[in-house]
Amino acid sequence: MSNVHERLRRLLFLVPYVSKNPGVTVEALARALNVSREDLLEELDLLTCVGRPPFNPDDYIDIYVDNDRVYVDLDQRLFAPPRLTAGEAAALAASAELLRPAAGDALQSALQKLERVLPPQVRERYREMYRKIDASAEAPQALGPLTRAILERREVTFGYASPGRPAEPRQVRPYELLSHRGQWYLQGFCHTRQDSRLFRLDRMEDIVITDTPFVLPPDARADVPNPARSRSEDSVRVRFSPVAAPYVKERFGQDARPLADGGVEVLVAGDSERWLTQWVLSFGGEAEVVEPVSARAAVARAARASIGL
């Protein structure tokens, strides 16, 4: 029995010791345990059979000898929350702000918890960064009822105003919400059109959640709108320098028109001034709005505001 106890003691000692001293030699480890080299190698072989359910390959202790040195790789599952940097926390909070109309009080509670788990020095930096981040894009109030309808799998009715036409009644099975380039969209099956459609939330009015249930089809996925194929009446022409051209050509493909100096021009949707200004300014002077004048002025105002002029 004493031999069993002694062996158990050695096994319990091995893993934390090797973890703390990775690459310890076999000879040094044998001396620390007061056993022979052969006995130590037997103990190491035994440890490779130790694991936990469901006993998949990754569920076993990975202790091994490489070039006469001993190493152990422990399970890296996150038993405790990861520590966020100030930048990571600010980015997370800024993204969450977009969901405020849908999340309501739950979002505020989550942001407070996020701030509380940050170390004091990180918390101060996080607050400073968050105050400077422009993440307050106004999300439409329609997010709230539409989110509820999606979760409850209930159809909705609303008036929908297409460009140049008055609002028309629609009855829709709401599948998915997405935010794309400053606009929120609902993707769902429209009974009026008898097809899947993408609806802009800012063109909806009088949303009503009905009592009509529906089953979500397995292939229900939203088609992201292409900003390079917007209608001509609200398009904005943006010119990019040769420095930014490779990125733009990769993003827009054949919709990027090459210029003689190596730059490119694209037409993008101009119905969201906020998105347009942020997007153009993100290129740091390598992008310029050509037309219309109103869009040029909007970008100029945003640029002056960003440097405090």
Stockholm file with secondary structure:
# STOCKHOLM 1.0

chainA/1-309         MSNVHERLRRLLFLVPYVSKNPGVTVEALARALNVSREDLLEELDLLTCVGRPPFNPDDYIDIYVDNDRVYVDLDQRLFAPPRLTAGEAAALAASAELLRPAAGDALQSALQKLERVLPPQVRERYREMYRKIDASAEAPQALGPLTRAILERREVTFGYASPGRPAEPRQVRPYELLSHRGQWYLQGFCHTRQDSRLFRLDRMEDIVITDTPFVLPPDARADVPNPARSRSEDSVRVRFSPVAAPYVKERFGQDARPLADGGVEVLVAGDSERWLTQWVLSFGGEAEVVEPVSARAAVARAARASIGL
#=GR chainA/1-309 SS CHHHHHHHHHHHHHHHHHHHSTTEEHHHHHHHHTCCHHHHHHHHHHHTTCBCTTCCGGGBCEEEEETTEEEEECCCCCSSCCCCCHHHHHHHHHHHHTTHHHHTHHHHHHHHHHHHTSCHHHHHHHHHHHHHCCCCCCCCTTHHHHHHHHHHTEEEEEEEECTTSCEEEEEEEEEEEEEETTEEEEEEEETTTTEEEEEEGGGEEEEEEEEEECCCCTTCCCCCCCGGGCCGGGEEEEEECTTTHHHHHHHHGGGSEECTTSCEEEEEECSCHHHHHHHHHTTTTSEEEEECHHHHHHHHHHHHHHTTC
#=GC SS_cons         CHHHHHHHHHHHHHHHHHHHSTTEEHHHHHHHHTCCHHHHHHHHHHHTTCBCTTCCGGGBCEEEEETTEEEEECCCCCSSCCCCCHHHHHHHHHHHHTTHHHHTHHHHHHHHHHHHTSCHHHHHHHHHHHHHCCCCCCCCTTHHHHHHHHHHTEEEEEEEECTTSCEEEEEEEEEEEEEETTEEEEEEEETTTTEEEEEEGGGEEEEEEEEEECCCCTTCCCCCCCGGGCCGGGEEEEEECTTTHHHHHHHHGGGSEECTTSCEEEEEECSCHHHHHHHHHTTTTSEEEEECHHHHHHHHHHHHHHTTC
//
